[in-house]
Amino acid sequence: MRDFLLTQCGFGSSVIEAHRLPRRCPVNDRIFGLNMTSLETKVKELDELIRAYTRSERELWQLVPYLALQADGRSGYSSQYSLAYSVGLWRIEHSLDRFSSYTVAVDCATGELVSIPNTHEKAHKEDVLRCASRLREFDAAAVVLELRKEGKASYSKCYDEAEIKAWRLRTQEEYDLREVFIRKGEVPIFGFCWD
């Protein structure tokens, strides 16, 4: 099959010649209607669609930090939740790189996908696309529903409910957190982000 494709594209069966395949291959054009240029265009479009989708849910993302605080401390404490209510970022779990560091987060104030560690930059296309197989992670409505559910859960028996409620009030005051998140100042830059 490889030999057939190579000869159809104008090359012999030599592996050495394979690296010189043209960007347009008559077999791919004829069979699949695709070529590298059209694939690259589709990849760029997918990246842009994911970004547009998260921005379109900005009003829902703005609910996440407050809800994360309400959900935290019931059966443990979550670094994901802490990141949300302390700085207004919701990291995309599937964005782990080969060093086990997260690379993409949603800025809850704007719905923009930002890069971790440099949160002043937009997330890199490659990092966003690595998460594309888990599109639900970009769904603010699903995140809000889950946080509301967890925020109503009962407290673990090993926690003092009154103590947790007092901690929650102190934390809310410390970060000046309201039900609708509004960023005050710059997003901090992280050296890394893992759980």
WOJOLIN-V368654 format. One record per backbone hydrogen bond with DSSP energy under -1.0 kcal/mol. CO is the residue of the C=O (numbers start at 1). NH is the residue of the N-H. E is the energy in kcal/mol with one decimal. If there is no record, write none. Layout:
BEGIN
CO;NH;E
CO;NH;E
END
This chain:
BEGIN
1;5;-2.6
2;6;-2.8
3;7;-2.7
4;8;-2.4
5;9;-1.5
6;11;-2.9
7;10;-1.3
17;20;-1.9
18;21;-1.6
23;36;-1.5
25;29;-2.9
26;30;-2.6
27;31;-3.3
28;32;-2.0
28;33;-1.4
28;34;-1.3
35;39;-2.3
36;40;-2.8
37;41;-1.9
38;42;-2.2
39;43;-2.4
40;44;-2.2
41;45;-2.4
42;46;-2.4
43;47;-2.2
44;48;-2.4
45;49;-2.5
46;50;-2.5
47;51;-2.1
48;52;-2.5
49;53;-2.4
50;54;-2.2
51;55;-2.2
52;56;-2.2
55;58;-1.6
57;61;-2.5
58;62;-2.1
60;63;-1.5
61;64;-1.0
62;181;-3.1
63;67;-2.0
64;68;-2.8
65;69;-1.8
66;70;-1.9
67;71;-1.8
68;72;-1.7
74;156;-3.5
76;73;-2.1
78;82;-2.5
79;83;-2.4
80;84;-1.6
81;85;-2.6
82;86;-2.3
83;87;-1.7
83;89;-1.4
84;88;-1.4
88;108;-2.8
90;106;-2.8
92;95;-1.9
97;100;-2.0
101;97;-2.4
103;116;-2.0
104;92;-2.7
105;114;-3.2
106;90;-2.2
107;111;-3.6
112;107;-3.0
113;123;-2.1
114;105;-2.1
117;119;-1.5
117;190;-2.1
118;121;-1.9
121;115;-2.5
124;128;-2.2
125;129;-2.7
126;130;-1.5
129;132;-1.2
131;134;-2.4
134;137;-2.0
135;138;-2.0
136;139;-1.6
139;143;-1.9
140;144;-2.9
141;145;-2.4
142;146;-2.2
143;147;-2.6
144;148;-2.6
145;149;-2.1
146;150;-2.6
147;151;-2.4
149;152;-1.0
156;159;-1.9
160;164;-2.3
161;165;-2.5
162;166;-2.1
163;167;-2.4
164;168;-2.7
165;169;-2.1
166;170;-2.3
167;171;-2.7
168;172;-2.4
169;173;-2.2
170;174;-2.8
171;175;-2.1
172;177;-2.5
193;102;-3.7
END
